[in-house]
Amino acid sequence: MATLEALPTIYRIGDTAGQVWNLLYEDGPMKITQLVKQIDAPRDTVMQAIGWLAREEKIQIDEQSRSRVISLV
């Protein structure tokens, strides 16, 4: 099986979206900065994964002061 880095970009984003969803399912809502620190992927890929999940209406993004908190719908 190919490493995650060797996969086409769309697959890396999809895999990262799965990681984000699982982390939120297990640990509950968290700030984007926390997600980026806990997911083993570049920040850009995590942000694209968040966008993917938002587009599929699987997450909610709430503004809190100067940060954004992500939670499952």
Beta strands, then each sheet from edge to edge (+ up, - down):
strand 1: 30-31
strand 2: 59-64
strand 3: 67-72
sheet 1: 1+ 3- 2+
end
